[in-house]
Amino acid sequence: MEVKIIKFISGEEVIAKFEDGKFKKLRMFQLTNDGNAGLVPWLVLAPDAEIELDAVKYVTCIDAPMDVEKQYLKAVSNIQLLG
């Protein structure tokens, strides 16, 4: 399992698990009222959907930095990561 950040041609930035050729638990970055960044489901009605993305629909797909990956995993799994 890898955690990736995807930038779509629409400008959206999404973070997701990438496993077995599919993106899972896609979340969008959203600013909160206090100016911090939070994560919200990319597909509100199917937050745990597993999808395959057509490469022509996104600009880039990169590995998430370790600190961002930890925050994402904490948000989607309710597990507190150490370190």
N, CA, C and O atoms as a printed pandas DataFrame, in Angstrom:
     atom_number atom_name residue_name chain_id  residue_number  x_coord  y_coord  z_coord
0              1         N          MET        A               1    0.835   -1.175    0.000
1              2        CA          MET        A               1    0.000    0.000    0.000
2              3         C          MET        A               1    0.879    1.237    0.000
3              4         O          MET        A               1    1.847    1.333    0.754
4              5         N          GLU        A               2    0.526    2.175   -0.854
5              6        CA          GLU        A               2    1.218    3.449   -0.926
6              7         C          GLU        A               2    0.183    4.548   -0.762
7              8         O          GLU        A               2   -0.985    4.364   -1.102
8              9         N          VAL        A               3    0.611    5.692   -0.242
9             10        CA          VAL        A               3   -0.265    6.854   -0.161
10            11         C          VAL        A               3    0.213    7.854   -1.205
11            12         O          VAL        A               3    1.377    8.256   -1.216
12            13         N          LYS        A               4   -0.710    8.249   -2.085
13            14        CA          LYS        A               4   -0.385    9.112   -3.214
14            15         C          LYS        A               4   -1.180   10.408   -3.148
15            16         O          LYS        A               4   -2.282   10.446   -2.600
16            17         N          ILE        A               5   -0.609   11.467   -3.712
17            18        CA          ILE        A               5   -1.318   12.722   -3.920
18            19         C          ILE        A               5   -1.521   12.859   -5.426
19            20         O          ILE        A               5   -0.574   12.754   -6.206
20            21         N          ILE        A               6   -2.780   13.096   -5.823
21            22        CA          ILE        A               6   -3.137   13.180   -7.236
22            23         C          ILE        A               6   -3.613   14.600   -7.527
23            24         O          ILE        A               6   -4.438   15.142   -6.792
24            25         N          LYS        A               7   -3.096   15.202   -8.594
25            26        CA          LYS        A               7   -3.543   16.522   -9.050
26            27         C          LYS        A               7   -4.298   16.300  -10.356
27            28         O          LYS        A               7   -3.715   15.889  -11.359
28            29         N          PHE        A               8   -5.607   16.579  -10.333
29            30        CA          PHE        A               8   -6.448   16.395  -11.508
30            31         C          PHE        A               8   -6.332   17.582  -12.451
31            32         O          PHE        A               8   -5.925   18.669  -12.041
32            33         N          ILE        A               9   -6.688   17.377  -13.708
33            34        CA          ILE        A               9   -6.647   18.472  -14.678
34            35         C          ILE        A               9   -7.637   19.573  -14.295
35            36         O          ILE        A               9   -7.502   20.706  -14.757
36            37         N          SER        A              10   -8.624   19.258  -13.463
37            38        CA          SER        A              10   -9.598   20.244  -12.984
38            39         C          SER        A              10   -9.011   21.153  -11.899
39            40         O          SER        A              10   -9.600   22.178  -11.555
40            41         N          GLY        A              11   -7.841   20.768  -11.361
41            42        CA          GLY        A              11   -7.208   21.534  -10.301
42            43         C          GLY        A              11   -7.368   20.916   -8.919
43            44         O          GLY        A              11   -6.688   21.323   -7.978
44            45         N          GLU        A              12   -8.259   19.939   -8.787
45            46        CA          GLU        A              12   -8.451   19.278   -7.493
46            47         C          GLU        A              12   -7.191   18.529   -7.083
47            48         O          GLU        A              12   -6.494   17.961   -7.924
48            49         N          GLU        A              13   -6.907   18.534   -5.788
49            50        CA          GLU        A              13   -5.830   17.714   -5.230
50            51         C          GLU        A              13   -6.467   16.712   -4.282
51            52         O          GLU        A              13   -7.255   17.070   -3.407
52            53         N          VAL        A              14   -6.109   15.457   -4.475
53            54        CA          VAL        A              14   -6.697   14.366   -3.715
54            55         C          VAL        A              14   -5.574   13.507   -3.158
55            56         O          VAL        A              14   -4.526   13.354   -3.786
56            57         N          ILE        A              15   -5.801   12.948   -1.977
57            58        CA          ILE        A              15   -4.859   11.998   -1.395
58            59         C          ILE        A              15   -5.599   10.672   -1.249
59            60         O          ILE        A              15   -6.783   10.648   -0.913
60            61         N          ALA        A              16   -4.892    9.565   -1.506
61            62        CA          ALA        A              16   -5.546    8.257   -1.478
62            63         C          ALA        A              16   -4.531    7.150   -1.260
63            64         O          ALA        A              16   -3.336    7.313   -1.506
64            65         N          LYS        A              17   -5.039    6.022   -0.793
65            66        CA          LYS        A              17   -4.226    4.804   -0.762
66            67         C          LYS        A              17   -4.204    4.254   -2.181
67            68         O          LYS        A              17   -5.212    4.300   -2.886
68            69         N          PHE        A              18   -3.055    3.733   -2.598
69            70        CA          PHE        A              18   -2.951    3.078   -3.897
70            71         C          PHE        A              18   -2.526    1.646   -3.645
71            72         O          PHE        A              18   -1.453    1.377   -3.105
72            73         N          GLU        A              19   -3.404    0.726   -4.056
73            74        CA          GLU        A              19   -3.177   -0.683   -3.760
74            75         C          GLU        A              19   -3.833   -1.527   -4.844
75            76         O          GLU        A              19   -4.981   -1.280   -5.214
76            77         N          ASP        A              20   -3.129   -2.500   -5.346
77            78        CA          ASP        A              20   -3.666   -3.418   -6.361
78            79         C          ASP        A              20   -4.205   -2.669   -7.577
79            80         O          ASP        A              20   -5.224   -3.060   -8.147
80            81         N          GLY        A              21   -3.519   -1.583   -7.979
81            82        CA          GLY        A              21   -3.907   -0.841   -9.165
82            83         C          GLY        A              21   -5.115    0.065   -9.011
83            84         O          GLY        A              21   -5.611    0.618   -9.992
84            85         N          LYS        A              22   -5.592    0.218   -7.777
85            86        CA          LYS        A              22   -6.765    1.056   -7.530
86            87         C          LYS        A              22   -6.472    2.082   -6.441
87            88         O          LYS        A              22   -5.659    1.856   -5.544
88            89         N          PHE        A              23   -7.161    3.215   -6.549
89            90        CA          PHE        A              23   -7.097    4.237   -5.509
90            91         C          PHE        A              23   -8.246    3.987   -4.544
91            92         O          PHE        A              23   -9.374    3.724   -4.960
92            93         N          LYS        A              24   -7.949    4.073   -3.256
93            94        CA          LYS        A              24   -8.938    3.763   -2.223
94            95         C          LYS        A              24   -8.983    4.885   -1.192
95            96         O          LYS        A              24   -7.976    5.545   -0.933
96            97         N          LYS        A              25  -10.152    5.090   -0.611
97            98        CA          LYS        A              25  -10.363    6.091    0.442
98            99         C          LYS        A              25   -9.846    7.467    0.020
99           100         O          LYS        A              25   -9.044    8.091    0.715
100          101         N          LEU        A              26  -10.325    7.916   -1.133
101          102        CA          LEU        A              26   -9.895    9.212   -1.664
102          103         C          LEU        A              26  -10.426   10.345   -0.794
103          104         O          LEU        A              26  -11.599   10.367   -0.423
104          105         N          ARG        A              27   -9.539   11.283   -0.477
105          106        CA          ARG        A              27   -9.901   12.448    0.335
106          107         C          ARG        A              27   -9.374   13.705   -0.334
107          108         O          ARG        A              27   -8.301   13.703   -0.937
108          109         N          MET        A              28  -10.151   14.783   -0.219
109          110        CA          MET        A              28   -9.740   16.097   -0.725
110          111         C          MET        A              28   -9.245   16.937    0.435
111          112         O          MET        A              28   -9.689   16.777    1.571
112          113         N          PHE        A              29   -8.324   17.831    0.136
113          114        CA          PHE        A              29   -7.864   18.800    1.115
114          115         C          PHE        A              29   -8.864   19.945    1.144
115          116         O          PHE        A              29   -9.289   20.424    0.093
116          117         N          GLN        A              30   -9.244   20.387    2.336
117          118        CA          GLN        A              30  -10.175   21.502    2.451
118          119         C          GLN        A              30   -9.750   22.364    3.636
119          120         O          GLN        A              30   -9.424   21.855    4.708
120          121         N          LEU        A              31   -9.760   23.674    3.421
121          122        CA          LEU        A              31   -9.426   24.578    4.515
122          123         C          LEU        A              31  -10.596   24.669    5.486
123          124         O          LEU        A              31  -11.753   24.753    5.075
124          125         N          THR        A              32  -10.283   24.650    6.777
125          126        CA          THR        A              32  -11.307   24.781    7.803
126          127         C          THR        A              32  -11.468   26.255    8.175
127          128         O          THR        A              32  -10.687   27.100    7.737
128          129         N          ASN        A              33  -12.470   26.556    8.975
129          130        CA          ASN        A              33  -12.730   27.942    9.376
130          131         C          ASN        A              33  -11.568   28.580   10.134
131          132         O          ASN        A              33  -11.400   29.799   10.098
132          133         N          ASP        A              34  -10.771   27.768   10.816
133          134        CA          ASP        A              34   -9.639   28.316   11.572
134          135         C          ASP        A              34   -8.351   28.384   10.744
135          136         O          ASP        A              34   -7.280   28.668   11.281
136          137         N          GLY        A              35   -8.456   28.123    9.441
137          138        CA          GLY        A              35   -7.305   28.252    8.553
138          139         C          GLY        A              35   -6.455   27.016    8.419
139          140         O          GLY        A              35   -5.479   27.029    7.668
140          141         N          ASN        A              36   -6.787   25.939    9.121
141          142        CA          ASN        A              36   -6.054   24.683    9.003
142          143         C          ASN        A              36   -6.599   23.878    7.834
143          144         O          ASN        A              36   -7.684   24.161    7.325
144          145         N          ALA        A              37   -5.848   22.887    7.417
145          146        CA          ALA        A              37   -6.299   22.005    6.339
146          147         C          ALA        A              37   -6.910   20.746    6.936
147          148         O          ALA        A              37   -6.379   20.179    7.891
148          149         N          GLY        A              38   -8.029   20.316    6.366
149          150        CA          GLY        A              38   -8.670   19.083    6.785
150          151         C          GLY        A              38   -8.875   18.188    5.578
151          152         O          GLY        A              38   -8.641   18.600    4.442
152          153         N          LEU        A              39   -9.311   16.972    5.825
153          154        CA          LEU        A              39   -9.566   16.018    4.750
154          155         C          LEU        A              39  -11.045   15.666    4.740
155          156         O          LEU        A              39  -11.627   15.366    5.783
156          157         N          VAL        A              40  -11.648   15.703    3.561
157          158        CA          VAL        A              40  -13.052   15.321    3.399
158          159         C          VAL        A              40  -13.128   14.297    2.274
159          160         O          VAL        A              40  -12.297   14.316    1.365
160          161         N          PRO        A              41  -14.119   13.399    2.323
161          162        CA          PRO        A              41  -14.242   12.410    1.254
162          163         C          PRO        A              41  -14.374   13.067   -0.114
163          164         O          PRO        A              41  -15.086   14.060   -0.263
164          165         N          TRP        A              42  -13.698   12.521   -1.100
165          166        CA          TRP        A              42  -13.790   13.012   -2.472
166          167         C          TRP        A              42  -15.149   12.658   -3.053
167          168         O          TRP        A              42  -15.754   13.467   -3.757
168          169         N          LEU        A              43  -15.631   11.460   -2.765
169          170        CA          LEU        A              43  -16.975   11.033   -3.140
170          171         C          LEU        A              43  -17.795   10.959   -1.857
171          172         O          LEU        A              43  -17.709    9.983   -1.111
172          173         N          VAL        A              44  -18.574   11.977   -1.610
173          174        CA          VAL        A              44  -19.295   12.093   -0.340
174          175         C          VAL        A              44  -20.208   10.898   -0.093
175          176         O          VAL        A              44  -20.289   10.419    1.038
176          177         N          LEU        A              45  -20.893   10.408   -1.111
177          178        CA          LEU        A              45  -21.839    9.311   -0.928
178          179         C          LEU        A              45  -21.187    7.933   -0.973
179          180         O          LEU        A              45  -21.843    6.927   -0.701
180          181         N          ALA        A              46  -19.897    7.882   -1.316
181          182        CA          ALA        A              46  -19.166    6.611   -1.341
182          183         C          ALA        A              46  -17.729    6.857   -0.885
183          184         O          ALA        A              46  -16.797    6.707   -1.676
184          185         N          PRO        A              47  -17.539    7.234    0.389
185          186        CA          PRO        A              47  -16.207    7.634    0.857
186          187         C          PRO        A              47  -15.140    6.546    0.805
187          188         O          PRO        A              47  -13.949    6.857    0.791
188          189         N          ASP        A              48  -15.539    5.285    0.777
189          190        CA          ASP        A              48  -14.569    4.192    0.761
190          191         C          ASP        A              48  -14.499    3.500   -0.597
191          192         O          ASP        A              48  -14.044    2.360   -0.696
192          193         N          ALA        A              49  -14.953    4.193   -1.643
193          194        CA          ALA        A              49  -14.945    3.619   -2.992
194          195         C          ALA        A              49  -13.521    3.302   -3.443
195          196         O          ALA        A              49  -12.561    3.965   -3.051
196          197         N          GLU        A              50  -13.416    2.277   -4.272
197          198        CA          GLU        A              50  -12.146    1.906   -4.897
198          199         C          GLU        A              50  -12.286    2.195   -6.377
199          200         O          GLU        A              50  -13.191    1.674   -7.028
200          201         N          ILE        A              51  -11.394    3.027   -6.921
201          202        CA          ILE        A              51  -11.538    3.412   -8.327
202          203         C          ILE        A              51  -10.216    3.288   -9.067
203          204         O          ILE        A              51   -9.138    3.344   -8.475
204          205         N          GLU        A              52  -10.329    3.117  -10.376
205          206        CA          GLU        A              52   -9.179    3.171  -11.262
206          207         C          GLU        A              52   -9.267    4.509  -11.982
207          208         O          GLU        A              52  -10.349    4.913  -12.409
208          209         N          LEU        A              53   -8.146    5.195  -12.119
209          210        CA          LEU        A              53   -8.131    6.502  -12.769
210          211         C          LEU        A              53   -7.488    6.411  -14.140
211          212         O          LEU        A              53   -6.440    5.786  -14.307
212          213         N          ASP        A              54   -8.111    7.028  -15.101
213          214        CA          ASP        A              54   -7.567    7.148  -16.445
214          215         C          ASP        A              54   -6.467    8.210  -16.403
215          216         O          ASP        A              54   -6.712    9.324  -15.941
216          217         N          ALA        A              55   -5.284    7.894  -16.866
217          218        CA          ALA        A              55   -4.129    8.792  -16.776
218          219         C          ALA        A              55   -4.353   10.138  -17.454
219          220         O          ALA        A              55   -3.666   11.103  -17.119
220          221         N          VAL        A              56   -5.276   10.235  -18.382
221          222        CA          VAL        A              56   -5.521   11.526  -19.041
222          223         C          VAL        A              56   -6.364   12.457  -18.175
223          224         O          VAL        A              56   -6.564   13.615  -18.541
224          225         N          LYS        A              57   -6.857   11.983  -17.047
225          226        CA          LYS        A              57   -7.696   12.792  -16.157
226          227         C          LYS        A              57   -6.903   13.515  -15.072
227          228         O          LYS        A              57   -7.447   14.380  -14.385
228          229         N          TYR        A              58   -5.626   13.173  -14.908
229          230        CA          TYR        A              58   -4.835   13.861  -13.886
230          231         C          TYR        A              58   -3.496   14.318  -14.452
231          232         O          TYR        A              58   -2.975   13.776  -15.426
232          233         N          VAL        A              59   -2.967   15.344  -13.790
233          234        CA          VAL        A              59   -1.710   15.949  -14.226
234          235         C          VAL        A              59   -0.528   15.183  -13.671
235          236         O          VAL        A              59    0.435   14.902  -14.383
236          237         N          THR        A              60   -0.609   14.847  -12.386
237          238        CA          THR        A              60    0.500   14.139  -11.752
238          239         C          THR        A              60    0.000   13.292  -10.595
239          240         O          THR        A              60   -1.090   13.511  -10.066
240          241         N          CYS        A              61    0.812   12.328  -10.216
241          242        CA          CYS        A              61    0.527   11.463   -9.077
242          243         C          CYS        A              61    1.869   11.219   -8.383
243          244         O          CYS        A              61    2.775   10.617   -8.960
244          245         N          ILE        A              62    1.985   11.692   -7.142
245          246        CA          ILE        A              62    3.257   11.600   -6.424
246          247         C          ILE        A              62    3.077   10.894   -5.085
247          248         O          ILE        A              62    1.963   10.789   -4.572
248          249         N          ASP        A              63    4.184   10.413   -4.527
249          250        CA          ASP        A              63    4.163    9.867   -3.173
250          251         C          ASP        A              63    3.884   11.000   -2.194
251          252         O          ASP        A              63    4.442   12.089   -2.326
252          253         N          ALA        A              64    3.026   10.746   -1.217
253          254        CA          ALA        A              64    2.734   11.746   -0.198
254          255         C          ALA        A              64    3.937   11.891    0.728
255          256         O          ALA        A              64    4.555   10.888    1.087
256          257         N          PRO        A              65    4.284   13.122    1.124
257          258        CA          PRO        A              65    5.339   13.295    2.128
258          259         C          PRO        A              65    4.945   12.558    3.413
259          260         O          PRO        A              65    3.760   12.411    3.710
260          261         N          MET        A              66    5.935   12.103    4.164
261          262        CA          MET        A              66    5.692   11.275    5.346
262          263         C          MET        A              66    4.733   11.924    6.342
263          264         O          MET        A              66    3.853   11.243    6.868
264          265         N          ASP        A              67    4.880   13.229    6.615
265          266        CA          ASP        A              67    3.998   13.873    7.593
266          267         C          ASP        A              67    2.557   13.928    7.089
267          268         O          ASP        A              67    1.622   13.767    7.874
268          269         N          VAL        A              68    2.371   14.151    5.791
269          270        CA          VAL        A              68    1.028   14.174    5.199
270          271         C          VAL        A              68    0.440   12.759    5.203
271          272         O          VAL        A              68   -0.741   12.572    5.497
272          273         N          GLU        A              69    1.264   11.778    4.876
273          274        CA          GLU        A              69    0.815   10.391    4.889
274          275         C          GLU        A              69    0.322    9.989    6.272
275          276         O          GLU        A              69   -0.717    9.341    6.395
276          277         N          LYS        A              70    1.051   10.365    7.307
277          278        CA          LYS        A              70    0.646   10.024    8.671
278          279         C          LYS        A              70   -0.699   10.652    9.027
279          280         O          LYS        A              70   -1.548    9.995    9.629
280          281         N          GLN        A              71   -0.898   11.912    8.663
281          282        CA          GLN        A              71   -2.168   12.587    8.950
282          283         C          GLN        A              71   -3.318   11.914    8.198
283          284         O          GLN        A              71   -4.404   11.723    8.746
284          285         N          TYR        A              72   -3.068   11.562    6.950
285          286        CA          TYR        A              72   -4.086   10.887    6.139
286          287         C          TYR        A              72   -4.455    9.535    6.760
287          288         O          TYR        A              72   -5.634    9.233    6.943
288          289         N          LEU        A              73   -3.443    8.727    7.082
289          290        CA          LEU        A              73   -3.715    7.405    7.659
290          291         C          LEU        A              73   -4.448    7.517    8.986
291          292         O          LEU        A              73   -5.315    6.696    9.288
292          293         N          LYS        A              74   -4.116    8.505    9.763
293          294        CA          LYS        A              74   -4.823    8.746   11.031
294          295         C          LYS        A              74   -6.286    9.079   10.749
295          296         O          LYS        A              74   -7.173    8.597   11.453
296          297         N          ALA        A              75   -6.545    9.887    9.739
297          298        CA          ALA        A              75   -7.913   10.308    9.413
298          299         C          ALA        A              75   -8.768    9.173    8.865
299          300         O          ALA        A              75   -9.955    9.097    9.182
300          301         N          VAL        A              76   -8.196    8.292    8.053
301          302        CA          VAL        A              76   -9.002    7.250    7.415
302          303         C          VAL        A              76   -9.053    5.940    8.194
303          304         O          VAL        A              76   -9.879    5.077    7.895
304          305         N          SER        A              77   -8.183    5.782    9.187
305          306        CA          SER        A              77   -8.151    4.499    9.886
306          307         C          SER        A              77   -8.424    4.615   11.385
307          308         O          SER        A              77   -8.583    3.601   12.064
308          309         N          ASN        A              78   -8.479    5.836   11.903
309          310        CA          ASN        A              78   -8.672    6.055   13.340
310          311         C          ASN        A              78   -7.576    5.398   14.170
311          312         O          ASN        A              78   -7.797    5.034   15.325
312          313         N          ILE        A              79   -6.397    5.250   13.579
313          314        CA          ILE        A              79   -5.246    4.686   14.287
314          315         C          ILE        A              79   -4.245    5.805   14.556
315          316         O          ILE        A              79   -3.921    6.583   13.658
316          317         N          GLN        A              80   -3.762    5.883   15.775
317          318        CA          GLN        A              80   -2.755    6.879   16.130
318          319         C          GLN        A              80   -1.381    6.325   15.772
319          320         O          GLN        A              80   -0.976    5.283   16.287
320          321         N          LEU        A              81   -0.663    7.018   14.890
321          322        CA          LEU        A              81    0.670    6.560   14.473
322          323         C          LEU        A              81    1.723    7.230   15.332
323          324         O          LEU        A              81    1.615    8.412   15.658
324          325         N          LEU        A              82    2.741    6.470   15.696
325          326        CA          LEU        A              82    3.834    7.005   16.516
326          327         C          LEU        A              82    4.932    7.536   15.612
327          328         O          LEU        A              82    5.103    7.080   14.481
328          329         N          GLY        A              83    5.676    8.513   16.129
329          330        CA          GLY        A              83    6.836    9.025   15.395
330          331         C          GLY        A              83    6.481   10.123   14.540
331          332         O          GLY        A              83    7.341   10.672   13.851
